[in-house]
Amino acid sequence: MTVLSIYLAYAVALSVALAIAGHRSKAASSGGRPGHRPERVLIIGATGGTGRHLVSQALELGYQVTAFVRDPSKLGLAHPRLTVATGDVLDYASVEAAVRGQDAVLSALGHKRYYPPNRILSKGTSNVLRAMEAQGVPRLVCETSLGIGDTAGRMGFYYTFLVIPTVLPFYYWDKTRQERAIGRSRLEWVIVRPGALTDGEKRGRVHHGRGVGSYLRTVRISRADVADFMLGQLASDTYLRQGVGVSW
């Protein structure tokens, strides 16, 4: 067997494993009725690419926003309705303190520690879920990615056979643990799975649903549009307790 054959077999096996390990939605939502619009929202990962858009767009929409960050100097934003909470998602006490008094949580948690294997996403999200349950905060909207659970392989050929197997295998494996933790929760939650992220402008029109993605071409979406879609899930039950793909 050639080296290429071995590599392709590994890539296929990894994609199958991500399909099995990630959250798989059991049923479609019963409707898209509007829910209660929260007033106070906590944003996890507020200094990241999507997180910055979540903060700015949430403020534009009139929310009282708390940005949860490790380093406040990296946020670079001041606003009368913005509170900055300093902490670490791996430190439960700081997470619970930030969650207290919120109506909903938006998580754009991410990192660049691709090697060695770690549980930053899954342990951090578990702390968020635990704090929300303890403080009676009902709704979580969490960004993960296409390529997991029932969207395995739908990041396109380039990501499925090159990027994920070589650069992001442990990162995506931890995303499956993150999704499973959310799926076990009794909270109101929505898992948002974007395609490859860009720094493009917000278009305001995206494809969304369980069938989003492609096995061949790389599907993309701007972080600004992901943030816009996530904010829309705060008061919508369309994808309640579902994993939903989003792309242009």
N, C-alpha and C positions, 0 to 999 in steps of 0.2 A: 504494500500500500504506500503510495507516495505521500510526501509531507503535505501537499495540497489537499489530498483526500482526507488525511487525518484532521487537518485544520477545518475543512468544511463539515466533517462529521461532528467536531467539537462545537462549531457555531450552531449547527442545527440542534444538537443536544441541549445547548444553553438556551436557545429560543423555546424549546419544548419545556425545559425546566421553569423558565420564567412564566410560561403560560399556565403551568400547573400550580406554581407557588403563589402567583399574584391573585388579587381579588377577581372573582368571576361573578358578574351580576346575575342573579337568579331569575329576575322578572323585570319587565318594563314597568315604568311608573304608571300609576293609574290616571295621571292627569297633570296639567301644568298650572294648577290653581295658585294664585299668589298667597304667600304666607305673610306673617307679621314682619314688617321692616324693622330691623334692630337699629338702635341709636348709637351704641357704644361698641366698637369693634377693636379687637386686638390683632395685630399683624405680626406673625412670626417670620423671621427672615427678611426684615424690613430693609436691610441694606443691600440685598441681592438684586439681580436684574429684574425679576418679576415683582419682588417686594417693594422696590422704589415706586413702581407704577401703581401698585396697590395703595400705597400711602397717599400719593398725590391725587389719584382718581377718587379715593374715598373721601378725601378732604373736599374735593370739588363737588361731590354729591351731598355734602352736608353732614357726614358722619363725625362723631367724636372718636378720634383715632388714637390708639396707643401703639407705638412702634416698639417692638421687643428686639433689642440689639445687644451685642456684646461690646461694641465700641461706638458710643454716641457720636463721636467726631466724624464717623464715616457716613452718617445720615445726611448731614449738610442741609437741613431743612428746619425752618421754624414756622409755626402757625398757631393762632389762638386756640384752635381745636385739636392740636397735636400734643400728646404727652409721650415722652420717651422713657421707656422702662429698660434699665440695664440688667442683663442677666445672661444665662447660658441655658440652652434647652436641656442640657444634660444635668443641670442642677434643679431638682424638683422644687425646692423652696422658692427660687427666683421665678420659676414658671408659674407657680400657684399665686404668688404675689401679683404678677402681671395679669393673670386670668381673673382675679377677684374683681367683681363689679362690672364685668363685660357682658354684652348680650350675644356676641358671636365671635368666632376666631377664624381668621384667614391664615393659612400656612403656605408660605413659599419657601420652606426650609430647603437648603441645599448646601453643598460644600465642594471643595476641590481636593479632598484627601482620598484620591481614587485607590491608592495603594498605601499600606496593606489593607486587608479586609477590616471593616469597622461596622459599628451599629449606630452611627450618629443619627441617621434618619429615623430608624425604627425606635431607638431608645428615646430620642428627643420627642417624637410624636407620641409615644406611650406616656411620657410625662405630661404632655399637653392634654391628652385624653383623660388621664387620671385627675388632673387639676380641674378640667371642665366638669367632670362628674362630681367632684368634691364641692365645687362652687356653684353648681346648678346652672352652668352656661350651656344652652341647648345645641347650638349649631356650629359645625366645623366644615369649612370648605378648604380642601387640601390639594395642592398641586403635586402630581407625580409625573408620569410620562406615558406616552404610547409605548408599546413594546412589552407590556406586562399583562398578565392575566388573559382576558379575552381579547386583548389587542396585541398579543405577542406577534412579532414579525411585521407589524404594520407601520414601523418607522421607515420602511423601505429597505431595499437590498443593501445599500451602502452601510446603513447603521446595523442591520441585522447580521451581516457577514463580515464587517470590518470594525466599525467603531465600538459597538457594544462588546464583542468578544475580546478585543485587544486592549481597549482603554477603560471600559466601564463595566466589566463583569461583576465586580464586587459591589459597585455603586448601585447597579440595577438589582442585584440580589437583595441588597438591603431595602430597596424600594418595595420589593415583594413583601418583606416582613412589615414594612411600614403600612402597606395597604391591608394586610391581614389584621394588623392591630386595629385599624380603623373599622374594618368590616365586622370585627367582634364587638364593637362598641354599641351601647344602647342609645347613643346620641343621635341627633339629626345630622347626617353628614353627606357630603358630596365629594367624590374623588374626581378631580379634573386632570385629564391626561392630554397634555399638548404634544404636538409634533415637535420637530427640531425648532429651537427658539432662535429668533432673530431680534435685532435692535431696531427694526423698522417701525414706521408710524402705525398708529391705530387705524385700521380700516373700518371697524365697526360692523363688519359682516364676516361671519365665520361659519364653517361647517361644524356641526356638533351632533353627537349621538354615539351609539355603540358600534356603528359600522364605519367610523372615520378612520382614515389611514390607507396605506397602499403597501402591498408586498413588494412592489418594484421601485417606484419613485419615492424620493424623500419628500415627505409632507412637512410643511413649515408653517409657522405662525409667529407673529411678533409677541414679545413679552407684554407690550401694551394691550394687545387684544386678549391675551390670556387673563390679565388683570381685570379687564372690562367684563369678561365672561364670568370670572370668579365672583366679582361683586354682584353680578346679576343673580347668582345662586343664593344670596343671603335671604332673599324674600320670595324664592320660587321653589315649588315642590316638584318640578318637572323631573329632576334627576335625584330626588331624595333617596339616599342609601343606594346610590348607583355609582359606577365608574363611567365617566363620559369622556369620549375623545373630542378634541377640538383642533382644527387646523384651518388654513385658508382654503 
